Amino acid sequence: MGDVHRYIPASDADRESMLREIGAKSIDELFATIPPALRLKEPLPLAAALSEQELLQEMSRRARDSRQPAPGAQFLGGGAYRHHSPVLVDHLISRTEFYSSYTPYQPEISQGTLQAIFEFQTLVCQLTELDISNASMYDGASALAEAILMAERVTHRGRVAVSDRLHPEYLQVCRTYLASLDIDLAPFGSRPDGSADPEAARRALREGKAGAVVVQHPNFFGCLEEIETFAAAAHEAGAHLIVVVTEPVALGLLKGPGRQGADIVAGEGHSFGVPLSYGGPYLGFLAARQAFLRSMPGRIVGETRDVDGRRGYVLTLSTREQHIRREKATSNICTNEGLCALIASIFMAVAGRAGLRDLALHNHAKAAYARRTLAAARGCSAPYAAPVFNEFTVRLPVPAEQAVRHLLDRGLVPGIPLSRYFSGMERDLLVCVTETNPRAEIDRLADELGRLS
Amino acid sequence: MTDTRTLRAPEKLLFELSRPGRRGFALPPLDVPTGDGAGLDPRYTRDAIEGFPELSEVEIVRHYTRLSRLNYAIDLGLYPLGSCTMKYNPKVHETVARLPGFADSHPQLPAAAAQGCLRLMHDLERALCAICGMDRFTLQPAAGAQGELTGIMMARAYHRERGNPRQVVLIPDSAHGTNPASAHIAGYRVEQLPSNERGCVDLAALRRRMSPDIALLMLTNPNTLGVFEGEIQEIASAVHAGGALLYMDGANLNAFVGVARPGDMGVDLHHLNLHKTFSTPHGGGGPGAGPVGVKRHLEPFLPVPTVEKEGETFVLHHDRPKSIGKVRSFFGNFGMFVRAFAYILALGPDGLRRMAETAVLNANYLRRKLEAAYHLPYDAPSLHEVVFSDRNLEDTGVHTLDIAKRLMDYGFHPPTIYFPLIVKGALMIEPTESESREELDAFIDAMLRIDQEARSNPDLVRTAPHTTPVRRLDEVGAARNPVIRWTPDTSAR
């Protein structure tokens, strides 16, 4: 039965006395319904328990094994972006009332979480310039899969046209989600300037009878898209436009996709203060026009009054959800990314109306400088002419994978080799620059890239 | 609504607190030529985000600190939500998850620069395999429901490779709603399997129903009544004889960690919830993590990438032709992996077993102390949770909802209510191992007092709670006229 453990209050004496009150002779008797043949005879083959001091040493040792160059010398984006998170964010979400509470099923004692979600929904609507939002999804990729399912619940055309400039992992996730359902994903092409091709989207809508068009903005290669053109193409064909945003800081500067005609925005919110944490937990956000209200997946918080007339918040429209509707639910999602949504909300509140725009301008200016400087390095070029936000593609004189290996030894992570995702792009590198990359590191990167050939 | 300033005043919304010209954020000076940013065509850009808040740091800190005080939390006391396993979240988890080597690691780093992260994923997978008796785990699913979906997709891929994906997923009527919802998204028809008088799977009914159209039986074990499916080996045999697979919903795994293993029970695949059994914090509704364990015959279908050890190096394997693909970007909720791994290290094999033993002991203690007052719809022995109903209070007009609300006045979070659906007026109580006998006694005392109040002063219970920041809220009105975002108009009402 093991020693008393610091996480578990019951002492051996407590166990004995409680067993007596239950009327059981032993702990084993409590497990009598498990057939004896299934009961373990030996302890689990795991290392013995660690004290807190040992645990900290062990985990610190493991964390040190990730030998990364300095954060300012990493130029990585591709769906995850390094931004400064104001210190107060971590302090506030470390309030135990936020992080150790459950999904707010009992509103009278969960108003803190519920009001914070209501504010999150509002911030997402303001950011995207759309009417409605939910309490969060798992991540940007699964939010897009859910967005496609939501659009299909309305149009039932069984086909969705997807820009080939979409994050390849998002496409992969959508393919997985849709594999067993009768919904085809039909990729459409792009223009030489690196942006998605509206004419190709029109063809997919006309000939393929697609019910929705999916465009990422800024796209995976960093280029901005002409959202109005895609919206017009989709709406002429009676289809919906779904805009994907993997870098929401861009929306501090760029028009809200809803204002430009998007019907649904599915995005990744981690840029708003959520730690990089090797890819998760992050948070998906999903916003849409009012017409989608009853087909939205996930939790939604609504405003109401209590019996004394005081304003309060509750989980609402739950007849869409799995615990009521079971297999007829709009989604299977239950636990979402509540604490990450809280982080994003606090971040948006701190950045605020002026700060988010400043941050976006700052990112854009640095990326514009870096793009110009890197493209001028010997043997390097910028293959795409379309405008960018904080991410762009550089063509190198050597395979990008090789350059990354070489520069890692020199304390730089220059970007993502696009050969990781695409064939025929061996020399292309996806570079991201944010407020966390000092000019000195950008210049050093340009210098190193210039020495490759 | 009153504007009187008290320590429990209602908190205004961010947008109502906002005042033009305030700010909470400053950037360092731009260290590149400014001309570079100005070139963006105005057709792409906007001036400012309409309605976005304008607040100083101190106002934001106070706003969220005040909001936090309106919440109940596990660190305030017992949180006995059945099947949710609300246990103590060790503080050290929050420290280790924030170590820079974990928290600052970008998911697009070359594997050579992320060995510590990959090693942690590898070792957590091995630990979960040892605990559950499975051959491999994917850590990718972000929550239990996504784990279910991943598992069903793998089962479908398995059947398809054998020539027929099959059509039906069988699910007991006591199951969590995510089970049928997940099966539906994976393209299956759902059929409900009736429970027997013990609340367990009706083995005879299962045997009768088995046929080549059945792909999978999804079984929660112990089930949502807290009862171990004692015939699980016979159930597995019946399922396998029909060529189907046995999926175990591991939401209730806390009941038997270190005592028994799904892998020894004939289970082909199962998910578990790191945010339940392995104590990663619930965060007010996530993030969670829902790893899925599989036996060898399902390994080819695991999501990509897998983490493999080659010599002394950890690598990501993407080239797995039979994989179902990906269910989310990157590798999953890594920050939860760090916490869960720390939990396993801190408990060790003996501590993990003691955890399950104490969880079961605590549930049985509550049951023993409450069964005289509250109706026990199924009297099969309980493991980690016990389900009562409001039937004994039928003639008082007090229902389960009222009991739940009154518990708040006594300082407790209520249990899960009206679930499982097979029990009318269910009160599903899971105390977990984190509660001392004194905390359990206080809860028992509150439950017994409420039973008395229901008979002596039913209105007091029916109008509860009386001491919370807000009282009962109009949920029907909220759904009828949904207000799900702030606008200047909503403040004016």
Interface residues (C-beta under 8 A of the other chain):
Chain A: M1 G2 D3 V4 H5 Y7 I8 P9 A10 D14 R15 S17 M18 L19 E21 I22 G23 A24 I27 L30 F31 A32 T33 I34 P35 A37 L38 R39 L40 P43 L44 P45 L46 A47 A48 A49 L50 E52 L55 L56 E58 M59 S60 R62 A63 R64 D65 S66 R67 Q68 P69 P71 Q74 L76 G77 G78 G79 A80 R82 P86 L88 D90 H91 L92 S94 R95 T96 E97 F98 Y99 S100 S101 Y102 T103 P104 Y105 Q106 P107 E108 I109 S110 Q111 G112 T113 Q115 A116 I117 F118 E119 Q121 T122 L123 C125 Q126 L127 E129 D131 I132 S133 A135 S136 Y138 D139 G140 A141 S142 L149 H167 E169 Y170 Q172 V173 R175 T176 Y177 A179 S180 L181 L224 E226 L251 G252 L253 L254 K255 G256 R259 E268 P275 L276 S277 Y278 G279 G280 P281 Y282 L283 L293 R299 I300 V301 G302 E303 T304 R305 D306 V307 D308 G309 R310 R311 G312 Y313 V314 T316 L317 S318 T319 E321 Q322 H323 I324 R325 R326 E327 K328 A329 S331 N332 I333 C334 T335 N336 E337 G338 L339 C340 L342 S345 I346 M348 A349 V350 A351 G352 R353 A354 G355 L356 R357 D358 L359 L361 H362 H364 A365 K366 A368 Y369 A370 R372 P387 V404 R405 L408 V413 I416 E435 P438 R439 I442
Chain B: M1 P10 E11 L13 L14 F15 S18 R22 R23 G24 F25 A26 L27 P28 L30 D31 V32 P33 T34 D36 G37 G39 L40 D41 R43 Y44 T45 R46 D47 A48 I49 E50 G51 F52 P53 E54 L55 E57 I60 V61 H63 Y64 T65 L67 S68 R69 L70 N71 Y72 A73 I74 D75 L76 Y79 L81 C84 M86 Y88 N89 P90 V92 E94 T95 V96 A97 R98 L99 P100 G101 F102 A103 D104 S105 H106 P107 Q108 L109 P110 A112 A113 A114 Q115 G116 C117 R119 L120 A127 A130 I131 A142 A143 G144 A145 Q146 E148 L149 M153 R156 P165 H176 G177 T178 P180 A181 S182 A183 H184 I185 A186 G187 Y188 V190 V227 F228 G230 I232 Q233 F256 G258 V259 A260 R261 D264 M265 N273 H275 S279 P281 H282 G283 G284 G285 G286 P287 G288 A289 P303 I324 G325 K326 V327 R328 S329 F330 F331 G332 N333 F334 G335 M336 V338 A342 I344 L345 A346 L347 G348 P349 D350 G351 L352 R353 R354 M355 E357 T358 V360 L361 N362 N364 Y365 R368 K369 A380 P381 L383 A404 K405 M408 H413 P414 T416 F419 E433 S434 E435 S436 R437 E439 T463 P465 T468 P469 V470 R471 R472 L473 D474 E475 G477 A478 A479 P482 V483 I484 R485 W486 T490
